[in-house]
Amino acid sequence: MSRADRVQLNVRSSFARKRVRELAQRTGMTATQVVEDALRGYVPPPPAARAGRLVRRGAVLVCPAAGKKVSLAQANAALAATRERGR
Protein backbone atom coordinates (compact mmCIF):
# COMPACT_ATOMS: atom_id res chain seq x y z
CA MET A 1 0.00 0.00 0.00
CA SER A 2 1.55 3.30 -1.04
CA ARG A 3 1.57 6.14 1.40
CA ALA A 4 0.75 9.71 0.35
CA ASP A 5 3.64 12.13 0.63
CA ARG A 6 2.40 14.59 3.22
CA VAL A 7 4.32 17.81 3.60
CA GLN A 8 4.00 19.72 6.84
CA LEU A 9 4.76 23.35 7.56
CA ASN A 10 5.02 24.38 11.20
CA VAL A 11 4.13 27.97 12.01
CA ARG A 12 5.38 29.21 15.36
CA SER A 13 3.98 32.73 15.08
CA SER A 14 0.79 33.11 17.12
CA PHE A 15 -0.19 36.11 14.97
CA ALA A 16 0.13 34.07 11.76
CA ARG A 17 -1.88 31.18 13.20
CA LYS A 18 -4.68 33.48 14.38
CA ARG A 19 -4.76 35.42 11.12
CA VAL A 20 -4.86 32.27 8.97
CA ARG A 21 -7.69 30.91 11.11
CA GLU A 22 -9.63 34.20 10.78
CA LEU A 23 -9.16 34.34 7.00
CA ALA A 24 -10.09 30.68 6.59
CA GLN A 25 -13.34 31.20 8.50
CA ARG A 26 -14.21 34.39 6.59
CA THR A 27 -13.46 32.97 3.14
CA GLY A 28 -14.56 29.37 3.59
CA MET A 29 -11.12 28.21 2.49
CA THR A 30 -8.89 25.82 4.37
CA ALA A 31 -5.85 27.14 6.21
CA THR A 32 -3.64 25.50 3.58
CA GLN A 33 -5.50 27.27 0.78
CA VAL A 34 -5.15 30.62 2.57
CA VAL A 35 -1.38 30.17 2.99
CA GLU A 36 -0.93 28.95 -0.60
CA ASP A 37 -2.92 31.91 -1.95
CA ALA A 38 -0.87 34.36 0.13
CA LEU A 39 2.40 32.82 -1.06
CA ARG A 40 1.30 32.94 -4.70
CA GLY A 41 0.61 36.66 -4.35
CA TYR A 42 3.85 37.51 -2.54
CA VAL A 43 6.45 39.38 -4.55
CA PRO A 44 9.76 40.07 -2.78
CA PRO A 45 10.91 43.69 -2.80
CA PRO A 46 13.43 44.64 -5.48
CA PRO A 47 17.04 45.22 -4.44
CA ALA A 48 17.70 48.73 -3.16
CA ALA A 49 18.72 51.09 -5.89
CA ARG A 50 21.77 53.28 -5.61
CA ALA A 51 20.94 56.16 -3.29
CA GLY A 52 23.10 59.21 -3.86
CA ARG A 53 26.71 58.30 -3.15
CA LEU A 54 25.80 55.12 -1.29
CA VAL A 55 26.86 51.78 -2.76
CA ARG A 56 25.91 48.25 -1.79
CA ARG A 57 28.38 46.21 0.27
CA GLY A 58 26.65 42.92 0.90
CA ALA A 59 23.26 43.67 2.45
CA VAL A 60 24.23 47.17 3.57
CA LEU A 61 24.38 50.50 1.72
CA VAL A 62 27.56 52.39 2.63
CA CYS A 63 29.24 55.61 1.64
CA PRO A 64 32.37 54.79 -0.38
CA ALA A 65 35.65 55.91 1.11
CA ALA A 66 37.39 58.87 -0.41
CA GLY A 67 41.16 59.16 -0.36
CA LYS A 68 43.70 56.56 0.62
CA LYS A 69 42.68 53.16 1.91
CA VAL A 70 43.34 52.10 5.50
CA SER A 71 44.67 48.62 6.16
CA LEU A 72 43.39 46.41 8.95
CA ALA A 73 46.67 46.79 10.84
CA GLN A 74 46.44 50.60 10.63
CA ALA A 75 42.82 50.53 11.82
CA ASN A 76 43.70 48.24 14.75
CA ALA A 77 46.65 50.48 15.70
CA ALA A 78 44.42 53.58 15.63
CA LEU A 79 41.81 51.82 17.82
CA ALA A 80 44.47 50.72 20.29
CA ALA A 81 45.89 54.27 20.49
CA THR A 82 42.41 55.70 21.09
CA ARG A 83 41.70 53.15 23.82
CA GLU A 84 45.03 53.97 25.53
CA ARG A 85 44.24 57.70 25.51
CA GLY A 86 40.95 57.04 27.33
CA ARG A 87 42.67 55.39 30.33
C-alpha positions in Angstrom: 0.0 0.0 0.0 1.5 3.3 -1.0 1.6 6.1 1.4 0.8 9.7 0.3 3.6 12.1 0.6 2.4 14.6 3.2 4.3 17.8 3.6 4.0 19.7 6.8 4.8 23.4 7.6 5.0 24.4 11.2 4.1 28.0 12.0 5.4 29.2 15.4 4.0 32.7 15.1 0.8 33.1 17.1 -0.2 36.1 15.0 0.1 34.1 11.8 -1.9 31.2 13.2 -4.7 33.5 14.4 -4.8 35.4 11.1 -4.9 32.3 9.0 -7.7 30.9 11.1 -9.6 34.2 10.8 -9.2 34.3 7.0 -10.1 30.7 6.6 -13.3 31.2 8.5 -14.2 34.4 6.6 -13.5 33.0 3.1 -14.6 29.4 3.6 -11.1 28.2 2.5 -8.9 25.8 4.4 -5.8 27.1 6.2 -3.6 25.5 3.6 -5.5 27.3 0.8 -5.1 30.6 2.6 -1.4 30.2 3.0 -0.9 29.0 -0.6 -2.9 31.9 -2.0 -0.9 34.4 0.1 2.4 32.8 -1.1 1.3 32.9 -4.7 0.6 36.7 -4.3 3.8 37.5 -2.5 6.5 39.4 -4.6 9.8 40.1 -2.8 10.9 43.7 -2.8 13.4 44.6 -5.5 17.0 45.2 -4.4 17.7 48.7 -3.2 18.7 51.1 -5.9 21.8 53.3 -5.6 20.9 56.2 -3.3 23.1 59.2 -3.9 26.7 58.3 -3.2 25.8 55.1 -1.3 26.9 51.8 -2.8 25.9 48.2 -1.8 28.4 46.2 0.3 26.6 42.9 0.9 23.3 43.7 2.4 24.2 47.2 3.6 24.4 50.5 1.7 27.6 52.4 2.6 29.2 55.6 1.6 32.4 54.8 -0.4 35.6 55.9 1.1 37.4 58.9 -0.4 41.2 59.2 -0.4 43.7 56.6 0.6 42.7 53.2 1.9 43.3 52.1 5.5 44.7 48.6 6.2 43.4 46.4 8.9 46.7 46.8 10.8 46.4 50.6 10.6 42.8 50.5 11.8 43.7 48.2 14.7 46.7 50.5 15.7 44.4 53.6 15.6 41.8 51.8 17.8 44.5 50.7 20.3 45.9 54.3 20.5 42.4 55.7 21.1 41.7 53.1 23.8 45.0 54.0 25.5 44.2 57.7 25.5 41.0 57.0 27.3 42.7 55.4 30.3 
